[in-house]
Amino acid sequence: MRTWGPLTAVCLGTFMLLLDVTIAIVALPDMARALHASLGELQWVIDGYALALAALLLGAGAAADILGRRRVHVAGVVLFAVASLLCGLASGPGMLVAARALQGVGAAAMLATTLPLLGSVYQGRQRSAALGVWGAVSGGAAAVGPVLGGVLTEGPGWRWIFFVNLPVSVASVWLTLRVVPESRGPRGMTIDWAGTVAFACFAGATTYGVVRAGADGWTSAVPAGSFVLAALALVAFVLVERRVAHPLLDLSLLRKPAFVGVMAGALAFNGVAFGVLAYTSIWMQTVLGMSAVRGGLALLPLTGASVVVAILAGKLLHGVPAGLTIGGGLLLIGSGTFCQAVLDAGASWTALVPGLVLVGIGTGFVAPAIAGAALAAVPPERAGMAGGAVNTARQLGYALGVAVFGTVLTSRMQDTLSHDAAHTLAGGGAGALRGALSENTLRAAYAAGLNSASVAAGVTGVIAGALVLVLVRTPRAVTGRAGAPVEQQPTGAPRG
């Protein structure tokens, strides 16, 4: 490796932004108690970040190609740091959700420029090695998140899961300005602002409608209005992308079955694998009385299995078709979530271990292969667009998964408890209900809700896995060491 400086600078930012996807999961019960947050507000603590990241990722990449990738990356890190400080100082759930969304904006600028910056510095074998390290750091962030979140929450407090980003951000900015050269995309590029706004409205309105449906019902005015707005925004996005000179997404790619299959798999992947975990964490700490650290450690069967399998898959599965790797992995993830639907009033967290391991194994198969499969399904000149699209689909799928499975959970709990009691329990307020309801009733209600959410996730995973097996028939994903895609450049390749 010629120099480790640029790789270290980029990996610091990547580690932070991916860590913040999962680090908040085990802190949700403490946040709910400290800020008196409802389930819907807890959902937005997770979804506000993922939605902003997904909605702005492609637009941030286009802006970076014009303004300079290093400049946009550094601006993203600074914004991420400021938002992290605001998260830690939040005095109420509204401020926390807004600050999390601001974090997502910064994270979009960081993630959109990460791989193009590496591609501009490293070539040949050095690029493969750099992307291998980057892939390992990406996987490690997801694995460390719940455990580190538990340690910080139980130690100095949940606010420190955000404060810890500040010194890392300072180091990242200093190192990036010192060792990473500036780079830009081809001349003549333009930013598709209209497409960016239309897609953001579609993603936001859809997720908002699902979250409100859990509280108000699917046919109520607010959810119905949100879905109508989402449909109109989607139509606007399609019309814009068909006419703009440099679209965020070339719609002709959707005529390719393999690309459609990969996008469907990416959309389902993060949502199915991780969308129920926030509610699992609330169950462990609120209902079972586990500490934040124990709650984080209880998720290690998933994260540990995913890291081990990803490393082995990157080394041993180069000859296996991508459709089989991704489709089979999604079937394993779906089966794993089905296996978690075994809870009752007397269940402990160990009942989840077999399912968590299966989900981790499936994640280890899917994560290294899915970006490479997207690149293999499109012409080389669309590689950057394909890489950005698959990352966008993964984050949007996570946001929708948290919203949909949370709505399923509360709907099922309402069959056992009153409406208000169900939302109090799901939001982490079991202590307030214990005087009015028996311990067995509380446990049974939440277990039933989690079982329903897990079944919904399992069905989604199995359907997505089947679609991928049918549609994705590319020879294999092109990957480097640790399963990182060799030429994955979400924003560095021409879009026009």
Buried (B, 14 or more C-beta within 10 A) or exposed (E): EEEEBBBBBBBBBBBBBBBBBBBBBBBBBBBBBBBEBBBBBBBBBBBBBBBBBBBBBBBBBBBBBBBBBBBBBBBBBBBBBBBBBBBBEBEEBEBBBBBBBBBBBBBBBBBBBBBBBBBBBBEEEBBBBBBBBBBBBBBBBBBBBBBBBBBBBBEEBBBBBBBBBBEBBEBBBEBBBEBBEEBBBEEEBEBBEBBBBBBBBBBBBBBBBBBBBBBBEBEEEBBBBBBEBBEBBBEBBBEBBEEBEBBBBBEEBEEBBBBBBBBBBBBBBBBBBBBBBBBBBBBBBBBBEBBBBBBBBBBBBBBBBBBBBBBBBBEEBEEBBBBBBBBBBBBBBBBBBBBBBBBEBEBEBEBBBBBBBBBBBBBBBBBBBBBBBBBBBBEEEBBBBBBBBBBBBBBBBBBBBBBBBBBBBBBBBBEBBEEEBBBBBBBBBBEEBEEEBEEEBBBBBBBBBBBBBBBBBBBBBBBBBBBBBEBBBBEBBBBBBBBBBBBBBBBBBBBE
